[in-house]
Structures are given as C-alpha cells and as structure tokens.
Amino acid sequence: MKIDKSPTQSKKFLAYLVSEISTKALMAWLVTHIGTLDIYETSLLLGMIISSSCLTIGYVLGQVALDKYMSAAVDILDKDEEKVKKESK
C-alpha cells in the first residue's frame, strides 16, 4: 500500500502556497511603497508577519502529524494483511 504523492498534487499545499505568496507580496509592497511607516502600517505589517508565521508553523506541524498517523496506519494494515496471509496458508 503506497500513499506517497508529490506536494503539487495536494490541494491543501497549493492553497497554502497561494496564501503564502500573496501575503509575502503584500508585505513586500507595504515595505517598498510606503515612505515612512507610521504606527498603523507598522502594526499591520507586524500582524501580517506574525499570522503568516503562525500559519506556516501550523501547516508544517499538521502535515508532520498527518504523515506520522498515516505511516502508523499503513504499518498496522500491512501487519494485518501479513497475518491473514499466514493464517490462510
């Protein structure tokens, strides 16, 4: 039983990638097109950086947990298949 697929085939990964690219582009635009940063623009930029970082960490940790769960489930199912094959012989 093989479950591996490339990241570009995952809808979650593509949505995450679009979100990250748009957030980074908006942050770059804020930094380059605003001459002086007042408290509102600084707080907006800081909020974007913090939320983007939290989402990135959450996505990566979620994928790690999912991969561990899937590998454990595959191992259990493979052991069950081997057990059934041995009993049928």
Number of C-alpha atoms within 10 A of each C-alpha: 7 6 8 7 8 7 10 10 9 11 10 12 15 13 10 15 14 11 15 16 11 12 16 15 12 14 16 12 11 16 15 10 8 10 8 10 12 9 9 9 14 14 12 13 18 13 12 16 15 12 13 16 13 12 15 16 12 12 15 12 12 12 14 12 12 12 14 12 12 13 14 12 12 15 13 11 13 13 12 12 12 11 11 11 10 9 8 7 5
